[in-house]
């Protein structure tokens, strides 16, 4: 079964401790959708303290990859 729509969460913070907590929560939040889609999770840094967390069909299920734009 293929799903075209990705689940995306935007995370933004100015403090490292807050950012870590928000990123962990965002990843935990998309895990059920990623598993249901048999996809992995991509975390992309798009700016200072600014990240996107999304399900990714090109990432193997059970994996999380980290990228920087």
Rosetta blueprint (number, residue, H / E / L):
1 X L
2 X L
3 X L
4 X L
5 X L
6 X L
7 X L
8 X E
9 X E
10 X E
11 X E
12 X E
13 X L
14 X L
15 X L
16 X H
17 X H
18 X H
19 X H
20 X H
21 X H
22 X H
23 X H
24 X H
25 X H
26 X H
27 X H
28 X H
29 X H
30 X H
31 X H
32 X H
33 X H
34 X H
35 X H
36 X H
37 X H
38 X L
39 X L
40 X E
41 X E
42 X E
43 X E
44 X E
45 X E
46 X E
47 X E
48 X L
49 X L
50 X E
51 X E
52 X E
53 X E
54 X E
55 X E
56 X E
57 X L
58 X L
59 X L
60 X L
61 X L
62 X L
63 X L
64 X E
65 X E
66 X E
67 X E
68 X E
69 X L
